[in-house]
Structure formats: C-alpha cells, structure tokens
Amino acid sequence: NIADASLGAAAPSEKGVPPKYSTLIYFNNRIFMNDTDNPSFVWYTDLNEPYTVASTNFQIVGDTATDLVVGFGVQDTSLVVFCQRSVYMIYMDDTTPANWRVVKANSPYSTKSPHGVFNYKNKLRFPAVQNDKFVGVAALSGESLASTASVLENVTAGSDLISDRIEPDMFDIQESYVANISSIVYKNKAYIAVTYGSGATTNNRIYLFDFSISNLSKKQ
C-alpha cells in the first residue's frame, strides 16, 4: 500500500542485479546465492553492497550436468557449497575473490535439503544423501585449507553419519520430499523436521538432537 515514489532510492542497477535464486546465505559481508537458470553458479554481492551483483561475481562449483548447487553452509573461514553429489568449500582468508580457493571435501555424502543445514560445536550438520539416496544426518568437520609460507595445502575435511541410533526411522523418511527437510538450532538443541511415513507429503515429524548433554558420545 506504499506508492513506488515513496519507497526511497531505487537499488543501484549499473553493476547488475541478483539472479533468480532459491537459496542464499550471508557470509563475510557478502550475500551468496544460487542461480536457478545457471545451476552450477554461485553468485555473490559486492563487499558490503547487498544489492549489487556484478556480471563477474560468480564461481562455478561442481559441474554443469549432475553435480549442481543445492545449498550453503559456513565452516570456519569457508563457505560450504552443497552440490547434488559432492561438498565443496570456498576458502576465504581475505576479501579479494581472486584469492579464494575452491576445495572438494573428502566426504561421500552431500545433501538435497538446502534448509536442513545447521551448525554446532564447530561442525556442520546436514541431511545426507549418498548415490542420490537419503541415508541420515551427517557431520562435516575440519578446515578446508591451511596456509604455509609457500603453498596452500589441502587439509582433510570429511563427514560421518551421526544418526546410527535412529537408522530404522531414516528408511521411512519420504525420499521424494528430502529437499523439504528443515533444521533450526535453539538453546543447544537442533530441531530437524522431516516428511515421515508412507503417503505423507509435508514435514510431519521433528527429531530433536540435544548436544548440550555432557556425556554425548560419537554413537549418540
């Protein structure tokens, strides 16, 4: 109900506008987003300029056929890019895009759930798929790169399943709706909403992951 003339200055357009995105994330004073028209592109805004996306502000991640961008997370100083079959990290030790490094994580899992990613205790959790099948909840840990005086060396960053105790339930989550899995973290607990049971078409069950328990073991 506000007239266009009363909305204030128009967003600058001389440096480009955001693509048609379905998911985005804020990191290092930029907004990073996917592109539904170019699904292997990761676009980013100018530094401290959330409205401007220059025509050269993108990284190609994955491939252009089967390993396409799904969603994002943040791990240490890296932007984590989840593709359909792999996990990549864009390591950013400064604000200059030319100095960023794209590294493929040592992980057999990826995700189809852009809203199911969450952080806790310096680990990134995500609903995991392997060979296009949902297999549980995985954890990504480790740094993407470590710098030395002469070379940037790849440091192992792998992922492991953390849903061993609820594995039978994982088989009853609807495969067609894995992309709808959503997670939030609130007061040291993660809440993971899933589409569960035959015939279900919406998220109808929540799993609670309490990581405040002092004696939490790897199996739990």
WOSULMO-V340183 format. One record per residue. N is the residue number from 1. RES is the residue in one letter. SS is DSSP state (helix for helix, strand for strand, loop for the rest). PHI is phi in whole degrees, -180 to 180 (none if undefined). NEAR is the number of other ideal C-beta (glycine too) atoms within 12 Angstrom. Layout:
BEGIN
N_RES_SS_PHI_NEAR + N_RES_SS_PHI_NEAR
END
This chain:
BEGIN
1_N_loop_none_5 + 2_I_loop_-108_7 + 3_A_loop_-63_7 + 4_D_helix_-54_9 + 5_A_helix_-67_8 + 6_S_helix_-99_8 + 7_L_loop_-85_10 + 8_G_loop_94_9 + 9_A_loop_-66_10 + 10_A_loop_-71_11 + 11_A_loop_-62_17 + 12_P_loop_-63_16 + 13_S_loop_-121_14 + 14_E_loop_-68_14 + 15_K_loop_-107_18 + 16_G_loop_103_21 + 17_V_loop_-123_21 + 18_P_loop_-62_32 + 19_P_loop_-76_28 + 20_K_loop_-79_17 + 21_Y_loop_-108_28 + 22_S_loop_-118_20 + 23_T_loop_-152_32 + 24_L_strand_-151_28 + 25_I_strand_-152_32 + 26_Y_strand_-99_17 + 27_F_strand_-160_29 + 28_N_loop_53_25 + 29_N_loop_62_15 + 30_R_strand_-138_34 + 31_I_strand_-108_29 + 32_F_strand_-109_39 + 33_M_strand_-149_35 + 34_N_loop_-87_36 + 35_D_loop_-143_28 + 36_T_loop_-67_20 + 37_D_loop_-86_16 + 38_N_loop_-131_21 + 39_P_loop_-70_30 + 40_S_loop_-104_28 + 41_F_strand_-95_31 + 42_V_strand_-116_42 + 43_W_strand_-91_39 + 44_Y_strand_-144_41 + 45_T_loop_-81_33 + 46_D_strand_-64_24 + 47_L_loop_-60_21 + 48_N_loop_60_14 + 49_E_strand_-130_20 + 50_P_loop_-70_20 + 51_Y_loop_-100_20 + 52_T_loop_-114_24 + 53_V_loop_-127_33 + 54_A_loop_-65_23 + 55_S_loop_-64_16 + 56_T_loop_-101_15 + 57_N_loop_-86_28 + 58_F_strand_-153_30 + 59_Q_strand_-121_32 + 60_I_strand_-92_22 + 61_V_loop_-126_40 + 62_G_loop_78_28 + 63_D_loop_-133_18 + 64_T_loop_-103_16 + 65_A_loop_-125_11 + 66_T_loop_-118_17 + 67_D_loop_-110_23 + 68_L_loop_-102_31 + 69_V_strand_-66_46 + 70_V_strand_-113_39 + 71_G_strand_-164_41 + 72_F_strand_-136_42 + 73_G_strand_-153_42 + 74_V_strand_-128_29 + 75_Q_strand_-136_42 + 76_D_loop_56_28 + 77_T_loop_-101_25 + 78_S_strand_-121_36 + 79_L_strand_-87_39 + 80_V_strand_-93_48 + 81_V_strand_-113_51 + 82_F_strand_-90_47 + 83_C_strand_-104_37 + 84_Q_loop_-66_33 + 85_R_loop_-126_29 + 86_S_loop_-142_32 + 87_V_strand_-119_46 + 88_Y_strand_-122_40 + 89_M_strand_-127_42 + 90_I_strand_-102_38 + 91_Y_strand_-83_34 + 92_M_loop_-127_32 + 93_D_loop_-96_20 + 94_D_loop_-152_14 + 95_T_loop_-94_17 + 96_T_loop_-95_11 + 97_P_helix_-56_27 + 98_A_helix_-64_11 + 99_N_helix_-95_15 + 100_W_loop_-73_32 + 101_R_strand_-126_29 + 102_V_strand_-98_29 + 103_V_strand_-127_34 + 104_K_strand_-86_30 + 105_A_loop_-73_40 + 106_N_strand_-84_22 + 107_S_loop_-136_34 + 108_P_loop_-83_21 + 109_Y_loop_-115_37 + 110_S_strand_-139_43 + 111_T_loop_-148_45 + 112_K_loop_-111_35 + 113_S_loop_-114_39 + 114_P_loop_-63_34 + 115_H_loop_-103_29 + 116_G_loop_-99_43 + 117_V_loop_-86_41 + 118_F_strand_-149_37 + 119_N_strand_-108_25 + 120_Y_strand_-164_31 + 121_K_loop_48_19 + 122_N_loop_60_17 + 123_K_strand_-130_31 + 124_L_strand_-109_46 + 125_R_strand_-104_40 + 126_F_strand_-157_48 + 127_P_strand_-64_49 + 128_A_strand_-99_38 + 129_V_strand_-123_35 + 130_Q_strand_-137_24 + 131_N_loop_53_13 + 132_D_loop_70_18 + 133_K_strand_-114_20 + 134_F_strand_-72_37 + 135_V_strand_-127_30 + 136_G_strand_136_36 + 137_V_strand_-109_41 + 138_A_strand_-114_36 + 139_A_strand_-126_36 + 140_L_strand_-102_43 + 141_S_strand_-140_29 + 142_G_loop_104_27 + 143_E_loop_-95_29 + 144_S_loop_-76_39 + 145_L_strand_-144_29 + 146_A_strand_-128_21 + 147_S_strand_-92_19 + 148_T_loop_-122_10 + 149_A_loop_-67_7 + 150_S_loop_-114_6 + 151_V_loop_-157_10 + 152_L_strand_-90_19 + 153_E_strand_-104_16 + 154_N_strand_-76_23 + 155_V_loop_-106_24 + 156_T_loop_-58_19 + 157_A_loop_-131_31 + 158_G_strand_-120_25 + 159_S_strand_-137_37 + 160_D_strand_-132_26 + 161_L_strand_-73_28 + 162_I_loop_-124_36 + 163_S_loop_-112_30 + 164_D_helix_-56_19 + 165_R_helix_-71_18 + 166_I_helix_-116_24 + 167_E_helix_-56_17 + 168_P_helix_-57_12 + 169_D_helix_-66_20 + 170_M_helix_-59_31 + 171_F_loop_-73_18 + 172_D_loop_-98_19 + 173_I_strand_-78_39 + 174_Q_loop_-68_25 + 175_E_helix_-62_24 + 176_S_helix_-72_18 + 177_Y_helix_-121_26 + 178_V_helix_-61_36 + 179_A_helix_-63_27 + 180_N_helix_-90_28 + 181_I_loop_-58_43 + 182_S_strand_-132_30 + 183_S_strand_-136_33 + 184_I_strand_-138_21 + 185_V_strand_-117_24 + 186_Y_strand_-148_16 + 187_K_loop_51_12 + 188_N_loop_64_16 + 189_K_strand_-136_20 + 190_A_strand_-106_34 + 191_Y_strand_-114_25 + 192_I_strand_-118_39 + 193_A_strand_-96_27 + 194_V_strand_-136_37 + 195_T_loop_-94_29 + 196_Y_strand_-121_29 + 197_G_loop_96_17 + 198_S_loop_-61_13 + 199_G_loop_87_12 + 200_A_loop_-72_19 + 201_T_loop_-127_13 + 202_T_loop_-134_17 + 203_N_loop_-63_27 + 204_N_loop_-131_20 + 205_R_strand_-145_24 + 206_I_strand_-121_20 + 207_Y_strand_-100_30 + 208_L_strand_-107_22 + 209_F_strand_-113_32 + 210_D_strand_-97_19 + 211_F_loop_-98_26 + 212_S_loop_-88_16 + 213_I_loop_-65_13 + 214_S_loop_-68_9 + 215_N_loop_-103_10 + 216_L_loop_-62_17 + 217_S_loop_-104_11 + 218_K_loop_-59_13 + 219_K_loop_-69_13 + 220_Q_loop_-95_15
END
